[in-house]
Amino acid sequence: PEIDLSLGSTAFPNYILGEQIGSGGMGIVYKAIDRRLGRTVCLKLLRPDFVVSPTQMQRFRREAKAISSLNHPNICTIHEMDELDGLPYFILEWIEGESLRSLLKHELDATTLASIILQTARALAAAHAKQIVHRDIKPENIVVRNDGLAILLDFGLARLHCDLSIDSEKTMPGALLGTVPYMSPEQARAEEVASSSDIFSLGIVFYELLTGRHPFNRSNVGATLQAIELTQPEPVHRINPAIGKQVSDLIQRMLEKLPQRRPTALDVVISLEQTTSGPTDLLAWATELPAAAPHFVVGREQDRFANDRIGGAV
């Protein structure tokens, strides 16, 4: 479709298009202004060249369906979905903040670390309760608002239990879906995945937050996938002695190679909350951390592979 996507375009009903803020394998995201309410929003549309693909069209609509079925403070909100000249798009809340990937380039204090970890686990527990598997948990898809609220984004690869028949793996056997350094072993083998796959990916994010290093990332995609499948990472508390063994053991269980041996998202939330001392978003072990986590700057190789997502969208 020939649609004006230039800055200031009014081609979309009720929205003034702003600058492009993201793009991926399937979608393009713009900042926009809702002319009716005067609020800033995100306008996400399917890439025009994917309109001819029924699979991509279905997956794009499925993302909107997944988000709309979730009502949780730590999950992004969708306002509406529509089409313009056959091109589907939907409107998401605008979040003022930074991605966790961006925050990882700076020192994070103990309170911030504890809060992000618990909030993200709660978001995932809410999604899994609705039988939604995210399949692309990574620091880029977690945004921390200026007020400290952590928001889980991007359900472009989400699998709804009721919609298994339209998944792309049915038409492309052996296809890898996800972001390589954050895949579970079953994703790395291009197998069908369940909610336990998200737990593994979340365990990688937690590990990275608390140690300042990625447990599996290697110099190339093949070596990274092999490490995910075969390598046992060093326990968190051995790298950062300030982390209690209880939390370290929890992360090790999240990184179990066998899906059935991993805790559920709700188990993770309960385990973390059991260590709470004081406000619900502060974990007792956080009070034992140094003033800041180990300084972590994403290197060029890690930055490159962190964005090496296959089959998805922004």
Secondary structure by P-SEA (a helix, b strand, c coil): ccccccccccccccbbbcccccccccbbbbbbbcccccbbbbbbbccccccccaaaaaaaaaaaaaaaacccccbbbbcccccccccccbbbbbbccccaaaaaaccccaaaaaaaaaaaaaaaaaaaaacccccccccccccccccbbbbbccccccccccccccccccccccccccccccccccccccccccaaaaaaaaaaaaaaaaccccccccccaaaaaaaaacccccccccccccccaaaaaaaaaaacccccccccaaaaaaaaaaacccccccccccccccccccbbbbcaaaaaaaaccccccc
